[in-house]
Amino acid sequence: MKITNVETLYVRLPQVKEQTDSGQDALIVRIETDAGLYGIGEVDSSPMAVKGLIEGPYCHPLSSGLRELLIGEDPLQTEYLWNKMYYQNIYGGRRGIAIHAMSGIDIALWDIKGKALGLPIWKLLGGGFHTKMRAYASSLFGETPHETGERARRFRDNGFDAVKFGWAPMGENAANDLALVREARSGLGEDGDLLIDAGLAWDAKTAIQRARAFTEFNIFWLEEPLHPDDYEGYSRLTAATEIPIAAGEEESEHRSFLELMDKGKIDIVQVDLTRCGGFTEAVKIASLAGDRGLRCVNHGFTTYINVAAALHFLNSIPNSFIMEFVVEEGTQLREEITRQKLVAQDGYLSIPQEPGLGIELDTNGVEKFRVA
């Protein structure tokens, strides 16, 4: 079996709001083979930059469009192809966009592998740690503390006993930060798990002050309060609070995660399959986290392709325990571009049992949102 084509599909809502919601567009990767099998993946990044990196021409041995490197290769050789893309595009970036592009490709290759062998990806990876995954409802903060509390009540009524709020208006001032968390806790109830994503809002000293102030609200974890390169700040923060500190969605490739784990001393390692290097790299990151006694979770605010990939990944590692599941309103793109719609029942998602990812594109939905 050989790869015959690597296609990118850029989909985007007609109106994109100026807010931190990466579910408003997506870059889908579709890989075809001469055996009639195809696989799909997703990249959550800058879509046009990734598209160019995948579709660009060959330049020289250290700089090549990724599609040029894959045509004619065996899609089952995932480790070999990952390393080929990495080393023959080393000028394009050992981190960031280049790894993001490789992520979507790697997910699609594993989808093909699962279909070819008739097995779900988690089983190919040797997993089977869960029959279902506990999910937390993931949402942006409301515009006001009161609206945030109302959202928390609604998510709890929908069966979630773990809820995360993130980004703006967190970080505007101390009083509003506290009010947002207070109302979120009030809406969720005392027995629910409340997660807070600060969205890179503070410096280390401010983050330490906020963490201490949030302690009374029994926070499950505090996510990404600092700039991702502030490893010293993360180390100071984790030493100063009993609240678990989570980070990792900005990272790509295992070496950058090592910096965050070993220098930043974070507690929860967040892996986005569409940015970190796909399945091939994610399982290595999870293993490195496990060696350090750290728990590993997914990050994903985009389509059901990402959600399905996360389910396979989390079921393949022993140090997973909860997963992100977006409930943000206005998710028309996610609901229309795949045939399968993943639904949480009483706060849990079922582990896919179908070969590969277990999810397929809806051609009509893709064409409706595809950008020429």
Backbone hydrogen bonds, N-H to C=O, Kabsch-Sander energy under -0.5 kcal/mol:
donor,donor_aa,acceptor,acceptor_aa,energy
3,I,73,E,-2.5
4,T,32,E,-2.5
5,N,32,E,-1.3
7,E,30,R,-3.1
9,L,28,I,-2.9
10,Y,8,T,-0.5
11,V,9,L,-0.7
11,V,26,A,-2.5
12,R,369,F,-2.2
13,L,24,Q,-2.7
17,K,15,Q,-0.6
19,Q,17,K,-1.9
21,D,19,Q,-2.5
24,Q,21,D,-1.1
25,D,22,S,-0.8
26,A,11,V,-2.5
27,L,43,V,-1.4
28,I,9,L,-2.9
28,I,26,A,-0.6
29,V,41,G,-2.1
30,R,7,E,-3.0
31,I,39,G,-2.6
32,E,5,N,-2.5
33,T,37,L,-1.4
34,D,2,K,-2.0
36,G,33,T,-1.2
39,G,31,I,-2.2
41,G,29,V,-2.3
43,V,27,L,-2.4
44,D,274,T,-0.6
45,S,43,V,-0.9
50,V,46,S,-2.3
51,K,47,P,-2.6
52,G,48,M,-2.2
53,L,49,A,-1.8
54,I,50,V,-2.3
55,E,51,K,-2.7
56,G,52,G,-1.7
59,C,60,H,-0.5
59,C,63,S,-1.9
60,H,63,S,-2.1
63,S,60,H,-2.5
65,G,57,P,-0.9
66,L,53,L,-1.7
67,R,54,I,-2.6
69,L,65,G,-0.8
69,L,66,L,-0.6
70,L,66,L,-0.8
70,L,67,R,-1.1
71,I,67,R,-1.8
72,G,3,I,-3.0
73,E,70,L,-2.5
77,Q,74,D,-1.6
78,T,76,L,-1.7
81,L,77,Q,-2.7
82,W,78,T,-2.3
83,N,79,E,-2.1
84,K,80,Y,-2.3
85,M,81,L,-2.5
86,Y,82,W,-2.2
87,Y,83,N,-2.6
88,Q,84,K,-2.2
89,N,86,Y,-0.8
90,I,87,Y,-0.8
91,Y,62,L,-2.4
92,G,89,N,-0.5
93,G,89,N,-0.8
98,A,95,R,-0.9
99,I,96,G,-0.6
100,H,96,G,-2.5
101,A,97,I,-2.7
102,M,98,A,-2.0
103,S,99,I,-1.9
104,G,100,H,-1.5
105,I,101,A,-1.6
106,D,102,M,-3.0
107,I,103,S,-2.4
108,A,104,G,-1.8
109,L,105,I,-2.3
110,W,106,D,-2.3
111,D,107,I,-1.9
112,I,108,A,-2.1
113,K,109,L,-2.4
114,G,110,W,-2.6
115,K,111,D,-2.1
116,A,112,I,-2.9
117,L,113,K,-1.9
118,G,114,G,-1.0
119,L,114,G,-2.1
121,I,356,G,-1.5
123,K,120,P,-0.8
124,L,120,P,-1.6
125,L,121,I,-2.0
126,G,123,K,-1.3
127,G,122,W,-3.0
128,G,315,N,-3.0
129,F,315,N,-1.9
133,M,349,L,-2.8
135,A,347,G,-3.0
136,Y,323,M,-2.7
137,A,162,A,-2.5
138,S,325,F,-2.4
139,S,137,A,-0.5
139,S,164,K,-2.3
141,F,166,G,-2.0
148,T,144,T,-2.0
149,G,145,P,-2.2
150,E,146,H,-2.0
151,R,147,E,-2.1
152,A,148,T,-2.2
153,R,149,G,-2.0
154,R,150,E,-2.0
155,F,151,R,-2.7
156,R,152,A,-2.2
157,D,153,R,-2.4
158,N,154,R,-1.2
159,G,156,R,-1.7
160,F,155,F,-1.9
163,V,193,D,-2.5
164,K,137,A,-3.3
165,F,195,L,-1.9
166,G,139,S,-1.0
167,W,197,D,-1.7
170,M,167,W,-2.0
172,E,169,P,-1.6
177,D,173,N,-2.3
178,L,174,A,-2.4
179,A,175,A,-2.1
180,L,176,N,-2.6
181,V,177,D,-1.8
182,R,178,L,-2.7
183,E,179,A,-2.6
184,A,180,L,-2.0
185,R,181,V,-2.5
186,S,182,R,-2.2
187,G,183,E,-2.6
188,L,184,A,-2.2
189,G,185,R,-2.3
192,G,189,G,-1.1
193,D,161,D,-2.9
194,L,192,G,-0.6
194,L,218,N,-0.6
195,L,163,V,-3.0
195,L,193,D,-0.5
196,I,221,W,-2.3
197,D,165,F,-3.1
198,A,196,I,-0.7
198,A,223,E,-2.3
199,G,223,E,-0.6
200,L,224,E,-3.6
202,W,225,P,-2.3
207,A,203,D,-2.5
208,I,204,A,-2.3
209,Q,205,K,-2.1
210,R,206,T,-2.7
211,A,207,A,-2.8
212,R,208,I,-2.0
213,A,209,Q,-2.0
214,F,210,R,-2.6
215,T,211,A,-0.8
216,E,213,A,-0.6
217,F,214,F,-2.2
218,N,215,T,-1.8
220,F,194,L,-3.1
221,W,194,L,-0.6
222,L,244,P,-2.6
223,E,196,I,-3.4
223,E,221,W,-0.5
224,E,246,A,-2.6
230,D,227,H,-2.1
231,Y,229,D,-2.0
234,Y,230,D,-2.2
235,S,231,Y,-2.3
236,R,232,E,-2.2
237,L,233,G,-2.4
238,T,234,Y,-2.8
239,A,235,S,-1.5
240,A,236,R,-0.9
240,A,237,L,-0.9
241,T,237,L,-0.8
246,A,222,L,-2.4
246,A,244,P,-0.5
247,A,268,I,-1.9
251,E,248,G,-1.8
253,E,276,C,-1.3
256,S,253,E,-1.1
257,F,253,E,-1.1
258,L,254,H,-2.0
259,E,255,R,-1.4
260,L,256,S,-1.6
261,M,257,F,-2.5
262,D,258,L,-3.3
263,K,259,E,-2.0
264,G,259,E,-1.7
265,K,261,M,-0.5
266,I,260,L,-1.2
267,D,245,I,-2.4
268,I,245,I,-2.1
269,V,295,R,-2.6
270,Q,247,A,-2.5
270,Q,268,I,-0.6
271,V,269,V,-0.6
271,V,297,V,-2.7
272,D,270,Q,-0.5
273,L,271,V,-0.7
275,R,272,D,-2.1
276,C,272,D,-2.6
278,G,273,L,-0.9
281,E,277,G,-0.6
282,A,278,G,-2.4
283,V,279,F,-2.0
285,I,281,E,-2.1
286,A,282,A,-2.6
287,S,283,V,-1.8
288,L,284,K,-2.4
289,A,285,I,-2.3
290,G,286,A,-2.6
291,D,287,S,-2.3
292,R,288,L,-0.8
292,R,289,A,-0.9
293,G,290,G,-1.8
294,L,289,A,-2.7
295,R,267,D,-1.1
296,C,319,N,-3.0
297,V,269,V,-2.7
299,H,271,V,-1.6
307,V,303,T,-1.6
308,A,304,Y,-2.7
309,A,305,I,-2.3
310,A,306,N,-2.5
311,L,307,V,-2.2
312,H,308,A,-2.0
313,F,309,A,-2.5
314,L,310,A,-3.1
315,N,311,L,-1.7
316,S,312,H,-0.5
316,S,313,F,-1.5
317,I,314,L,-0.7
320,S,317,I,-0.6
321,F,322,I,-0.5
323,M,134,R,-1.7
325,F,136,Y,-1.9
327,V,138,S,-2.7
328,E,138,S,-0.7
335,E,331,T,-2.0
336,E,332,Q,-1.0
336,E,333,L,-0.9
337,I,333,L,-1.4
339,R,360,E,-2.5
340,Q,360,E,-0.5
342,L,340,Q,-0.5
345,Q,348,Y,-2.8
346,D,344,A,-0.6
348,Y,345,Q,-1.2
349,L,133,M,-2.5
351,I,131,T,-1.2
356,G,119,L,-2.6
358,G,355,P,-0.9
362,D,337,I,-2.6
363,T,361,L,-0.8
366,V,362,D,-2.6
367,E,363,T,-2.4
368,K,364,N,-1.9
369,F,365,G,-1.4
370,R,366,V,-1.4
371,V,10,Y,-3.3
372,A,370,R,-0.5
